[in-house]
Amino acid sequence: MQLRLVHRFGAAALACAVVSIPVSGRAQFLDLSVLEQSDAYVFQFFRDVDDVQVVTHSNAYSISFENQTDFRVQLTRQTVVVPAVDAPPGSEEAVDAITSASRPLREVGDAFREYSRNRHEATLDLSRPRWNAGYYVSSEEDYFAQMFRAGFDRDLVGTTLNIAAGASYGWDSIQPLEDADTDGVSDHRRTAYANVVTTWILSPRTVLRAGLEHFRVDGLQHNPYRNVYVDGGNLPELHPDTRNRSDVYLRLHRYLAMRASVKLLWKHYFDSWGVRSNTFGARLSQYVGDDVVVRYRYRYYRQSHADFFSEDYAEPGGIDGYRTGDYRLGDFGAHLFGTRMSWSLGRVIAERGSLRSLSLQLGYERYFNSNNFSANIFEAGIALDF
């Protein structure tokens, strides 16, 4: 049996808990303190060229029981900081920044003060051979989200072919904070999701995976704090209430000589708003000695614009009654590359004892796109089995 805990707020209370589960028709009590345990903590820091910062703290626990039941808990706390507009009031730079700000503005002066918001998230996962289920909940000052999911998988042709399917349903409550252009009217969002994934073991060194995903989203899908510049004035952003989204993808995993492996990805996406995209990615993993694994990653992304996207709306009605200030619905290309190192410190710190499974993880990624947006992403984490 194994116990893994992830939590985001502080010391976890699960380590001394008592759990009752049915085994062979009887309830047996398992003292979790005698199980093999691990505690993982991950810190992530994101900063873009406009000095928007995202800081994430995440911990996780998981428990593996003798009856092949796994239970996992992950808790995350995230803080987003949007800097004050650094431009003279009334200038073109200030107007552009205020129009696209993802924050409530009760008065124009709010844009010239730093704004921050927190998000708290919890994920519960339960799995057994052939099936899994989970629950997700997230809370912000103006947004509350929940989701249930379930899935199953089955091996065919011995163990060389596997088919898996899953589905989820999420319901979100949205209460925009009142600002100069928003009256704080509550809204909702409902998301239904389904997928099918097939995995083939082509050889002892090669695995091919193909998948199909479909989403249907109903409800509020625009940013209630973002405005659109239309014919000399600013109007609230407005998106359609329904969006169907689908994608197909292929992944190829290949083990190479010299203790290395490569992963290749192709993904095609399309939706009912007219957006089409293709993603190409590659990842190389290489052992350096027995304790260090180094990973290199590159991804290229290209998409077309939504049917109602425009950089210059001439009429208040936008296009077909809709308007957007979201560059992600426009035509653009993007690149992401980076590296990550995982270093097992057990032999460095102690040959035996509770620190033998301690590992350190460090990562860096660079993102930039054709809209002159770029970001540096740093990640650091530690994991300990005990």
N, C-alpha and C positions, 0 to 999 in steps of 0.2 A: 504494500500500500504506500501511497505517496500523498503528501500534503503540500499544496502550493498555494500561496496567498499573494494576491496583488491588492494593494490598497493605496489610496491617494491622500488620505488625511493624516495619518499618523500610525501609531502602533496598532496592529490588528488584534481584535478580540477573539478571532476564530481559533487561535493556536491552543487554547485551553478548553475548547468547547467539547460537548459530548453529542454524538450523532447517532440516531437510530435508523437503521435501514433493514428491509426485509431480506433475509438470506435463507433459502431453502424452506420458505413458508413460515419462518419464525423471526421475530424481531431480535436482533443482536445489537448490543451497544458497543461502539468502537471508541476507545479513548484516543482522540487525535494526537495527543502528545507523544504516543509511542510510534507514530507513523514517520516514515522518511519525509522530510519537508524541504521546501525551497521557497525563498522569498526573492522576488525580482522587483527592481525599481528602475524606472526609465525617466530621464529628464530630457526634454526637447526644447530647443530655442530656435525661433524663426524671426528673421528680420528682413524687410524688403527695402528697396531703394527709397521709399517714401517714409522710412523709419517706423512703419507699423510693426509692432512686436507681438509675438505669440509665445507664451511660456506654458509648457505642459508638464505636469507631474503625474506619473502613473505607477501604480503598484498592482501586483496580481498574486492571487493564491489559487492553487488547484489541488484537488484531492483525487487520488486514484485508488478505488476500492478493489478488493480481491475478486468481486463478481464482475469485473471489467466495466464498472460504472465510473465515469470521470465527472467531477464537478469543478467548475472554474468561476472565480469571481474577479472582476477587474474594476477598479475605481480610479477615476481620473479627474483632475482639477486643472482647468485651463483659464488663463488670463490673457485677454487681448487689450493692447494699449494702442490707441489711435492718437498720434501727436496733434498738437495744436496747429492750425493753419499758419504757416510762416510766410505771409504775404500781406501787403498793405490792404486794409479794408476797402472794398469797392474796386480793387484792381481785377484785371481779367484772371490772373492766377488764383486770387482768393475766390472768385465766383466759381471757377471750375472746380476747385477743391471742395467748396461747400456743397455744390450741386451733387457731387458724386460721393459725399460722405456717408458711410454706413453707421450712422449714429443719430440719435434724436437731437434736434436743434429747436429748442423752445424759443430762442432768439438768436439773431445773427452772431452775437458775441460769444455764444457757446462754441462756435467753430474755432475760436482763437484761444480755447482752453483745452488741455489734454483730457481725453476721455478714455475710460477703461471699463471693461465688463468681464464677469466671471461666468464660467460654465462648469457645472458639476455633472458627472456622468457615471453610471454604474451598469455593468454588463454581467449577467448570470448565464452560464452555459452548462448543460447537462448532456452527456453523450454515453452511448453504449454501442456495441457492435451493430452496425446496420442502421442506427438512427441517432438523431440528436435534436435538441430543442434549446431555446434560449429566450431571454427577456432583456430588453434594453430600456433605460430611462435616462433622460437628460433634462437639466433644468437651467434656465437663464432668467434674467429679470423680466423678459417679455416673451419667453418661448418655453413651452413644456412639451417634451416628446416622449412617446412610448412605442415599443415595437415587440411583437412576438414573432418567433420564427421556428420552423421545424424542417427536418430533412431526413432522407434515408439514402442508403447506397447498397449495391448488391454486386458481388463478383460473378462473372460469367466466364466460360471457356477456361475452367480452372481458376487461376488467379491472374491471368494475363489481361483480362478485360474487366473494367468496373464501370457501372452506370450509377450516377447519383442524381438526385433531384431534391429541390428545396423550394420553400415558399415562406413569405413573411407578410405581415400586415402591420402598418404603423399608423398611428393617429396622433396628430400634433395640435396643441392649442396655442394660438398666437394672440398676444395682447400688446400691440404696438404702444410704446410710450408716446404721450402727446407731445407734439412739437409744432413748429410754425405751419407745417403743411399736412399734419396728420392729426386726426381727431381721436385716435386711440381706439377705434372700433375693433372689437375682437374678431378673429377669423379662425380658420382651421386648415389643416392639410391632411389628406389621407393617401397613403402609399401602399399599393399592392405589388408584390414582386414574386417572380417564379423563375427557376433556372433548371437546366439539364446539363450535366457534364459527363463526358465519356473519356475514360483514361485507358490507353493501350500500353502495355509493356512490350515494345517492339523487339528488344534484345536485353541481355543483362546490363547493357550500358546506356540504353536509350528508352525514354518514355515520351509519348505523345498524348496531349490532352486537347480536347475540343469542347467548346461550351456555347450555350445559347442562353441569353438573359432577356427578360422583359419586365418593364416597370409601367405602372399606370399611376399617375399622380393627379389628384383632384384637390382644389382649394387654392389658397393664396400661394403664389409662386414668384412674386416680385419682392423687392426690398421696399418696405413701407417708408424708409427714411431717405430713399434715393430719388432725386428729381431728374428730369430730362429738359434740356434746353430746346425750346420750341419757339421759333419766330419772335425772338427778342425777350422771351420770358421763361420761367421755370414751371413745369407741370409735374405732378407725381408720376412715377413709373407705373406702367400697367401691362401685365402679361396675361395671356389666356389662363383660364382656371383649370384646364385639362391638358395633360401632356402624356403621350405614350412614347416610351423610350425602349429601344431594343439594341442588342449588340451580339455579335458572334466573334469568337476568338480561337486561336490556336497557340499552344505552348509546346515547345520542344525542349526536353532536358537531356543532356548528353554528358556522360562521364568521360573525361579525357585522361591521358597519361599524366604522370608526375603529380598525382593527387589533386587534380583540378577538375572543374565541371563548368559547363556553359548552359545558359537558359536563354531561349529565343522566344519572342512574343510578337504576334500580329493580332490586331483587334480592329473591327469595323463597327461603327456606331451610326444609328440613324434614329430620328424621332419625328413626331407629328408637327413640330414647329419648323421643319425644314433643315435642321442641323445635320450635317454628315461629317464624319471624321474617320481618320485612320491613325493607328498607333503602331509604332515599331520599336521594339526594345531588345536589349541584350544585357546579360549579366554573367560575369566571369568570377568564379570562386577558386581560390588557390590556398592550399596549406603552405605555411612558411615554418618549417620545423614541425614539431608535434603539438604545439600549444597555440599557435597563431593561425587564424584564417583571415585572409584579406579578400574583400569582394569589390569588384569594379562594376559600375552600372552606367548605361546610357539609354535614353529614350527620346524618340522624336514623335511629335504629335502635330497633326494638321487637320483643320476643320473649316467648313463653309459656314456662312452666316444664317441666322434664323430668318424666316420669311418677313418678319416685321422689324428687322434690325435696320437702323440707318444712323449714319454719323451726323446727319443734318435734317431733322424733321421740319417740313415746311408748314404743316397743318396741325392744329391741336389734336385732331383725331389720330395722328400718327399714320400707321399703315394698317388698314383693316380694323381700326379702333384700338390698336395696341402701340405702345412705345416702350423703349428700354434704354437705360443708361449703362447696362452691363456689357463690358467689352467681351466677356466670355461667350456672348451670343453672336459675336461678330466673326468675320473671317480672320484667322490668325494661325501661326505656326509656333511651336515651342520646343525647346531643348532642355533636357535635364541630364546631368552627369554627376557622378560622385563616387565615393569610396567609403568602405566601412571595415573596421578591424574588430575581431573578437579574439581576446587573449585570455586563455585559461591560466590562472595564476596559482593553481594548486601546488605545482612542483616548485614554484618560486618561493611561496610563503611557507609551506609545510608539506612534508611527504605524506603525512596522515593527520587526521583530526578533522574538525568541523569546517576548516577553511580549504580543504583539498579540492572542493568543487567551485570555488570562487572564480568568477570570470568578469572581465572588463570589456565593455563595448563602446567604441568611439566611431562617429560617422560624420561625414561632411558631404553636402550636395549643393550644386549650383544650378539654378533655374533661370532661364530667360526666354522671352518670346518676342514676336514681331511687333508687339504693341509697346515696345520700349519699357517693359516691366521685367525686373530681375529680382532675385532673392538668394540669400545664402542661408542654408539650413544646417545647423549643428545639432548633434545628438550624442548623449553620453548616458551610459547605463551600467549597472552592476547586477549580477545574479549570483545567488548562493543557495546550494542544496544543503540541507542539514537534517 
